[in-house]
Amino acid sequence: MRPRFTGRIVSVRAAIAIRGYARRMWIGTLFALAAGLVWGLVFVVPLLLPAYPAVRLSCARYLAFGLIALPLAWFDRRRLADLTRADWVEASSSASSATCCTTCAWPRQSSAPADRCRR
């Protein structure tokens, strides 16, 4: 028996699909917000902890991001196993160049807000 059209969603499957899409959209939005907040900490933490050297803060940041990435990599380990050696070489060279540029640039900057205002 065919359902009558009442102006609403006719199919239960369509209703479930729309509800699932809306849920995934909210979860994605929350993850994007969390990523933005973590990225913002890069600028806030040196102001909150001026006594710590910038290199130490940078190392702590990379360690924290690595610890966040480990469980994510574990869940995606099947796709990571498909990567070739060239993929890993490219990824490590990109990561090391970003780390080197960041580490070399930070010691020249002061993390104290008063020093930044005097320049």
Phi and psi in degrees as GROMACS dihedral restraints (atoms count N, CA, C in turn):
[ dihedral_restraints ]
;  ai    aj    ak    al  type     phi  dphi    fc
    3     4     5     6     1   -86.6    20    10
    4     5     6     7     1   132.7    20    10
    6     7     8     9     1   -71.0    20    10
    7     8     9    10     1   149.1    20    10
    9    10    11    12     1   -78.6    20    10
   10    11    12    13     1   150.1    20    10
   12    13    14    15     1   -82.9    20    10
   13    14    15    16     1   119.8    20    10
   15    16    17    18     1  -113.2    20    10
   16    17    18    19     1     8.5    20    10
   18    19    20    21     1    90.5    20    10
   19    20    21    22     1    -8.8    20    10
   21    22    23    24     1  -104.1    20    10
   22    23    24    25     1  -177.6    20    10
   24    25    26    27     1   -65.9    20    10
   25    26    27    28     1   126.4    20    10
   27    28    29    30     1   -77.9    20    10
   28    29    30    31     1   -41.0    20    10
   30    31    32    33     1   -96.7    20    10
   31    32    33    34     1   138.2    20    10
   33    34    35    36     1   -67.6    20    10
   34    35    36    37     1   -35.5    20    10
   36    37    38    39     1   -62.0    20    10
   37    38    39    40     1   -40.5    20    10
   39    40    41    42     1   -65.5    20    10
   40    41    42    43     1   -38.9    20    10
   42    43    44    45     1   -64.3    20    10
   43    44    45    46     1   -41.8    20    10
   45    46    47    48     1   -66.8    20    10
   46    47    48    49     1   -39.7    20    10
   48    49    50    51     1   -64.1    20    10
   49    50    51    52     1   -42.6    20    10
   51    52    53    54     1   -66.2    20    10
   52    53    54    55     1   -41.4    20    10
   54    55    56    57     1   -64.2    20    10
   55    56    57    58     1   -40.7    20    10
   57    58    59    60     1   -65.5    20    10
   58    59    60    61     1   -38.5    20    10
   60    61    62    63     1   -64.5    20    10
   61    62    63    64     1   -43.5    20    10
   63    64    65    66     1   -63.3    20    10
   64    65    66    67     1   -39.4    20    10
   66    67    68    69     1   -65.4    20    10
   67    68    69    70     1   -44.7    20    10
   69    70    71    72     1   -63.1    20    10
   70    71    72    73     1   -35.4    20    10
   72    73    74    75     1   -65.0    20    10
   73    74    75    76     1   -42.0    20    10
   75    76    77    78     1   -65.7    20    10
   76    77    78    79     1   -41.9    20    10
   78    79    80    81     1   -63.3    20    10
   79    80    81    82     1   -43.6    20    10
   81    82    83    84     1   -62.2    20    10
   82    83    84    85     1   -39.8    20    10
   84    85    86    87     1   -65.1    20    10
   85    86    87    88     1   -40.9    20    10
   87    88    89    90     1   -65.6    20    10
   88    89    90    91     1   -39.2    20    10
   90    91    92    93     1   -65.8    20    10
   91    92    93    94     1   -38.5    20    10
   93    94    95    96     1   -65.0    20    10
   94    95    96    97     1   -40.2    20    10
   96    97    98    99     1   -64.0    20    10
   97    98    99   100     1   -43.2    20    10
   99   100   101   102     1   -63.3    20    10
  100   101   102   103     1   -40.5    20    10
  102   103   104   105     1   -63.8    20    10
  103   104   105   106     1   -39.8    20    10
  105   106   107   108     1   -64.6    20    10
  106   107   108   109     1   -38.5    20    10
  108   109   110   111     1   -67.5    20    10
  109   110   111   112     1   -41.4    20    10
  111   112   113   114     1   -66.1    20    10
  112   113   114   115     1   -39.7    20    10
  114   115   116   117     1   -63.8    20    10
  115   116   117   118     1   -37.2    20    10
  117   118   119   120     1   -65.9    20    10
  118   119   120   121     1   -26.4    20    10
  120   121   122   123     1   -63.0    20    10
  121   122   123   124     1   -24.8    20    10
  123   124   125   126     1   -58.1    20    10
  124   125   126   127     1   -33.9    20    10
  126   127   128   129     1   -92.6    20    10
  127   128   129   130     1   -25.7    20    10
  129   130   131   132     1   -85.6    20    10
  130   131   132   133     1   -39.7    20    10
  132   133   134   135     1   -59.7    20    10
  133   134   135   136     1   -42.3    20    10
  135   136   137   138     1   -62.8    20    10
  136   137   138   139     1   -27.8    20    10
  138   139   140   141     1   -77.5    20    10
  139   140   141   142     1   -32.0    20    10
  141   142   143   144     1   -78.7    20    10
  142   143   144   145     1   -28.9    20    10
  144   145   146   147     1  -122.9    20    10
  145   146   147   148     1    67.8    20    10
  147   148   149   150     1   -69.9    20    10
  148   149   150   151     1   -17.5    20    10
  150   151   152   153     1   -75.1    20    10
  151   152   153   154     1   -20.5    20    10
  153   154   155   156     1   -87.8    20    10
  154   155   156   157     1   138.2    20    10
  156   157   158   159     1   -66.8    20    10
  157   158   159   160     1   153.3    20    10
  159   160   161   162     1   -64.3    20    10
  160   161   162   163     1   -33.8    20    10
  162   163   164   165     1   -65.9    20    10
  163   164   165   166     1   -39.8    20    10
  165   166   167   168     1   -65.9    20    10
  166   167   168   169     1   -41.3    20    10
  168   169   170   171     1   -64.5    20    10
  169   170   171   172     1   -38.6    20    10
  171   172   173   174     1   -65.5    20    10
  172   173   174   175     1   -42.8    20    10
  174   175   176   177     1   -63.9    20    10
  175   176   177   178     1   -41.0    20    10
  177   178   179   180     1   -63.9    20    10
  178   179   180   181     1   -38.1    20    10
  180   181   182   183     1   -65.1    20    10
  181   182   183   184     1   -45.0    20    10
  183   184   185   186     1   -65.6    20    10
  184   185   186   187     1   -36.9    20    10
  186   187   188   189     1   -64.3    20    10
  187   188   189   190     1   -44.0    20    10
  189   190   191   192     1   -64.0    20    10
  190   191   192   193     1   -43.7    20    10
  192   193   194   195     1   -65.2    20    10
  193   194   195   196     1   -36.0    20    10
  195   196   197   198     1   -65.5    20    10
  196   197   198   199     1   -40.4    20    10
  198   199   200   201     1   -67.7    20    10
  199   200   201   202     1   -30.2    20    10
  201   202   203   204     1   -72.2    20    10
  202   203   204   205     1   -36.1    20    10
  204   205   206   207     1   -75.6    20    10
  205   206   207   208     1   -24.9    20    10
  207   208   209   210     1   -59.8    20    10
  208   209   210   211     1   -50.6    20    10
  210   211   212   213     1   -63.5    20    10
  211   212   213   214     1   -34.7    20    10
  213   214   215   216     1   -65.5    20    10
  214   215   216   217     1   -39.8    20    10
  216   217   218   219     1   -67.6    20    10
  217   218   219   220     1   -34.5    20    10
  219   220   221   222     1   -64.0    20    10
  220   221   222   223     1   -41.1    20    10
  222   223   224   225     1   -69.0    20    10
  223   224   225   226     1   -23.6    20    10
  225   226   227   228     1  -109.1    20    10
  226   227   228   229     1    25.5    20    10
  228   229   230   231     1   -66.0    20    10
  229   230   231   232     1   -26.2    20    10
  231   232   233   234     1   -67.5    20    10
  232   233   234   235     1   -41.8    20    10
  234   235   236   237     1   -72.4    20    10
  235   236   237   238     1   -32.6    20    10
  237   238   239   240     1   -65.8    20    10
  238   239   240   241     1   -30.9    20    10
  240   241   242   243     1   -68.3    20    10
  241   242   243   244     1   -22.3    20    10
  243   244   245   246     1   -80.9    20    10
  244   245   246   247     1    -9.9    20    10
  246   247   248   249     1   -71.7    20    10
  247   248   249   250     1   145.0    20    10
  249   250   251   252     1   -89.2    20    10
  250   251   252   253     1   172.4    20    10
  252   253   254   255     1   -62.3    20    10
  253   254   255   256     1   -37.3    20    10
  255   256   257   258     1   -63.2    20    10
  256   257   258   259     1   -36.7    20    10
  258   259   260   261     1   -62.7    20    10
  259   260   261   262     1   -43.8    20    10
  261   262   263   264     1   -68.5    20    10
  262   263   264   265     1   -36.8    20    10
  264   265   266   267     1   -64.3    20    10
  265   266   267   268     1   -44.0    20    10
  267   268   269   270     1   -64.0    20    10
  268   269   270   271     1   -42.6    20    10
  270   271   272   273     1   -64.7    20    10
  271   272   273   274     1   -42.4    20    10
  273   274   275   276     1   -70.4    20    10
  274   275   276   277     1   -34.9    20    10
  276   277   278   279     1   -69.1    20    10
  277   278   279   280     1   -37.7    20    10
  279   280   281   282     1   -64.5    20    10
  280   281   282   283     1   -43.5    20    10
  282   283   284   285     1   -66.3    20    10
  283   284   285   286     1   -41.3    20    10
  285   286   287   288     1   -70.7    20    10
  286   287   288   289     1   -35.4    20    10
  288   289   290   291     1   -68.3    20    10
  289   290   291   292     1   -38.1    20    10
  291   292   293   294     1   -66.7    20    10
  292   293   294   295     1   -39.9    20    10
  294   295   296   297     1   -66.0    20    10
  295   296   297   298     1   -43.2    20    10
  297   298   299   300     1   -63.8    20    10
  298   299   300   301     1   -45.1    20    10
  300   301   302   303     1   -64.1    20    10
  301   302   303   304     1   -41.2    20    10
  303   304   305   306     1   -67.9    20    10
  304   305   306   307     1   -44.0    20    10
  306   307   308   309     1   -68.2    20    10
  307   308   309   310     1   -35.6    20    10
  309   310   311   312     1   -73.7    20    10
  310   311   312   313     1   -29.3    20    10
  312   313   314   315     1   -82.9    20    10
  313   314   315   316     1   -32.7    20    10
  315   316   317   318     1   -66.1    20    10
  316   317   318   319     1   -41.9    20    10
  318   319   320   321     1   -61.7    20    10
  319   320   321   322     1   -23.6    20    10
  321   322   323   324     1   -77.0    20    10
  322   323   324   325     1   -15.8    20    10
  324   325   326   327     1  -100.8    20    10
  325   326   327   328     1   146.5    20    10
  327   328   329   330     1   -95.1    20    10
  328   329   330   331     1   144.5    20    10
  330   331   332   333     1   -90.0    20    10
  331   332   333   334     1    -3.1    20    10
  333   334   335   336     1   -83.8    20    10
  334   335   336   337     1   131.3    20    10
  336   337   338   339     1   -65.1    20    10
  337   338   339   340     1   -31.5    20    10
  339   340   341   342     1   -66.1    20    10
  340   341   342   343     1   -37.6    20    10
  342   343   344   345     1   -65.7    20    10
  343   344   345   346     1   -34.3    20    10
  345   346   347   348     1   -69.4    20    10
  346   347   348   349     1   -33.9    20    10
  348   349   350   351     1   -73.0    20    10
  349   350   351   352     1   -28.8    20    10
  351   352   353   354     1   -75.7    20    10
  352   353   354   355     1   -21.0    20    10
